[in-house]
Amino acid sequence: MIHVLGSINIDYAVNVKILPGPGETIGGQNLVLTPGGKGANQALAARRAGADVQMTGAVGTDSVADKALSLLTAGGVGLSGVKILPGPTGCAFVFVDEHSENQIVIIAGANGGVSAEDARAISINPADVLLLQLECPVDTVVAAAHHAKQQGARVVANLAPYQPLEAGVFKDIDYLLVNETEADSLRRELGLASGTVESLAHKTGCSVVKTLGASGIEAIDEQSRVFTLPGIKVDAIDTVGAGDTFAGYLGTMLSQGNSLQNACKVANAAAALACTKPGAQTAIPTMQDVIDLANNS
C-alpha cells in the first residue's frame, strides 16, 4: 500500500512563447484547467504504477473541488482521508514555453488546512510506503513522517517546493528525492560545500535521489552505493508533472521490494513518458506504457 499525504489542486495551464521576466507582460494561449497538486499527482502516478493508494489531503467548497478529485476518483485512489474545508481548493498557475520549460505559482487554499492530526490518523502498516511533499504545512509533513516511522513504514520525502526542515526530521525519512535546485537549497541549509548525493546522504542519514532533468538521475542507496542513470530521449512537449510521476513510480517500485536502482530505472522511464503529453495528471503513463517503452528502446 502507498499512502500519500499532500496537496490537491486545480492547475490553470497556459502556453506561452517565452516565459515572462520580472515586470514583463506577455500573451498566452490555450488556457486549460486540469486536476493537479503534487500530492494528488504522486498518488495517481503510484496508482497507475499498480499500487493500492490512499490519499490524505483536503479540497475546498468551491466549484472546482470535484474536478480536482476527478482523476483520482476515476483511477481508483482511496479518498477516505480527503476532507472538505470551507473556502477555495488549492490551485496552481502553470506557464509552459515552446521549449517545454515551465514556471509555476501555487496557492495553498484547502491544502493549508491539512493538519498534524490528519497525519497521525493515517492507518499505515510496516509494509507500506508513505509519500510526502512540501505543499502542505511543514508541521503536518513532519508529523506524518514521524507517525509512519513509528509504525515501521518507509518514508519517501520529495523536498518540493523546497522549504527548510529541522535536522532532526531526517531520522524519520528513508529516501530524499530532490531536483538540482532543491539539492542546492538543501546543501546551503545544511552548511555543506557540495550538493552531491554522497554529501547529502552523509549529512542526513537518508538515501538520496537527485533528478537531473533530461540528463537522468544520480543516487545513493542504503548501502552507500552511488549510481547514475542516463536520461531517456523522448519528444518532450511539457515537463509539468514529470517529477511527480517519478516520485509515484519510485514509491510503488520500492513498496514491491525492488532495489533503489531498479526502482529508479522504472521511475526514470515513467517520468520521460510524462513529458510527451500536456498537463500533469493527464500525462501520467500506465505501467503498460512504461513496459512498451522498454520493449521498444
N, C-alpha and C positions, 0 to 999 in steps of 0.2 A: 504494500500500500504506500502511495505517495500522499503526504499531507502538504498543502501549500497554504501558508499564511501570507496574504499580500493584497495588493491593490486590484481594484476592479474599476475600469474607466470606460468612457466613450472617447474614441480618437477622432478628432477633426483633422483629416489629412488633406493637404493642398500641394499640388505640383507647382514648382517654380523653376525658372530657367537657371537662376543662381540664388544661393542663399543670401538673405539680406545682411548688410553690415550695420554697425551702430548708427542709429538715426536715419536709416535708409528705408524708403517706402517702395515696394515693388508690386507688380501684378502677379496674381496666381490664377490657377485654373483647376477644374476637376475636384471641387470640394466633395469629400466622401466621409460619411460617418460610419465607423466600424467599431465593434467591441475591442477593448484593449485593456491596458493596465498590466504592469509587469507580473503581478501575481496571477492574474487570470490567464495571461499568455502562457506562462510556465505551466499552469495547471492543465491547460488544453494540450500543450505540447507533450506533457507526460502521459496524458490520456491517449493521444494519437500514437504515442510510442508503445502503447499496450498495457499501461499500468491502470490499476484501480486508483482513483484520485478523489480526495476530499479537500474542498476549498473552505478556508476561513477568511472572512472579509466582510465588506459592507457596501451596500448601494444606497442611494437616496430615494426620495419620494417624488422625483421629477419624472418627466415624460420619457426620458431615455434609459431609465433603470432597467426595464425589461429587455431593451435592446442590448444593454451592456452584458446581460446574462445569457443572451440568446444562444450563442455558440457553445457556451459551457453546458447549457441545458441540453441542446441537441447532441452534444458529444458524449453525454453520459457522465459528466463530472458531478460528484456529490456536492450539493449546495446546502445541506442542513446547517452548516456553520456560517452561512452568509446571512447577516441581519440587515434590516431595513431601518435607516435612520432619517429623521426629519432633515430636509434640505437637499442640496444637489448631489448627484452622483459625481464621483471623480472624473476628471476629463484631461485630455492631452491635446495640445495643438501641435501638429506634426507638419513640417515643411520638408519636402523631398525635391532635390535639384536634379538636373538632367544627367548627373554622374552617379545618381543613387545615394548621394550623401544626404544627411538629414540634420535638422535642428528640432528639438522637442521642448515644449514648455508644459509642465504639468500643474494641475490644480487639485489639491487633495480631496476636497469635498468629503463625502462619507468615509473615505479611507482614513481620515484623521480621527475617526471615532472608533477604530478597531483597538480594543483595549488589552491590557495585560491579563485581565480576567478572561477575555476571549481566548487568549493564547493558552492559558492554563486549563481551559476547558477542552482542549483538543484531546481526543481519546486515541493516543498513539502507543504503538507496541514496539518491542525491541527490534523486530524485523523490518520496521517501517523506515522511511526516509522523509525528513522534513525539508522543504524548500523555502528559503526566505529571501527577501529583497528589502530595499530601504525606502519604499514609497508609502509605508505605514509608519506610525510613530516609532522611534528608535527604542523607547522603553518597552513597547509591545514586542518588537522583534527580539530584544534581549530576553524578555520573559519566555517567549516561545522556544528559543534555543535552549535555555536552561531547563525548561519543562521537558523537552524532548530528550535531553541527555540524562535527566533523572530517570526517565523511563527506558533508557538503554538504546534509544533510536539514534540513527546517524543524521547529521545536520549539514546541509549544503547552503551556504550563505553567499548570495550574489550581491556584492557591495555596490549596487546601483539603484538610484543615483547616489553617488558617494556621499557619505556622512561619517564623521569621526565616531569611532567606537572606543569605549574604555578598554584598556589592555586585558582586563580580567574576563571580558566576553569571549575571547578566542578559545578559552578552555572548553567552551560548550559548542564549538564549531569543528567539524571534521574536515570540511572542504571549503576553501575560499575560492570564489570564482570572480575574476576581475578582468576588465579590458586594460589596455595600456595606460589610459588616462587614470583609471581607478587605481591601478598598481602604483603609479607615480604619486597619487594623493596619499595612498596608504604608506608608501615609503617615507614621505615627508612627515606624516603624522607619527610614525614610529621612530623617527630620527635616524633613518638609515641612509647610508651613502649610495646604496644601489637598490634598484627595484626588481632585481632578478627573482625568479621563483625560489631559488635557494635561500636568499637572504630573507625574503618574506616568510618562508616556511620556518626558518631557524628562529626568527623573532616571535612568531605567533604560535608555533607548535602545530600548525594546520598543514594539510596537503594543499597545494596551491595550483590552480589552473588559470593561466593568463591567455586570453584570446587576443589574436593579433590581426583581426580582420581578414583580408584576403591572403595574408601571409601564413595563416594557420594558427597553431597554438603552441604554447610552451608550458610544461607542467612538471610537478614533482610529487611523487606518490608517498604512500605511508611508510615505505622503506627507504625514503630519501633518494629514490631513483629518478633522475631527470630525463625527460623525453620531449621530443618535439614532433609535431605533425604538420605537413605542408598544407597550404590552403587548397581547396578543390575548385578548379576553374569552372565557372558557370557563367551564363549570360545574365548578370545581375541587373535588376531594374529597381530594386527597393530593398535597402538593408534594414528597414524598420522591423523589429521583432526577431531578427536573426539570433541575437544574444539570448533572448528568452527561449527560443526554440532549442538552442544549445543546452541551456540550463534544464529544461524539462526532460529532454532526452538523456542528459547526463544522470539526473536523479533516477530515472527509470532504469537505466542500464546498471547503475550501482545497486539498486534495490533487487535486481535479478542476479546478483552475485558476480558481475563482471569486474575485472580489474579496472583501475582508473584509466589505464592506457586504452584498453578495449572500449570502455565507456566513452572516452573522448573521441575515438575513431568514428563511432556511430553518431555522436552528437555533432561532430565536425561536418559530417555529410548532411545531416538534417539541417544544420544552420545554413549551409551552402544552398540547399534547395529552397529554403525560406526566402532567399534573396532573389529568386526567379519569378516571384509573384508579388503584386502590390498588397500593402496592408500588413498588419501584424498577425492576428489570429487567422485571417483568411488565407495567409500564406504558409501556415504551419503544415508540413508534409505528414503523411501517414508513414508507418513503418514500412509498408509495402513500397511506397515511393522511394524510401531510402535503400531498400533491397534492390529495387530496379536500377537505381543509380550505381550501386556497387557492381551489379552484374554487367552494366554497360560501360564501365570505366576501363 
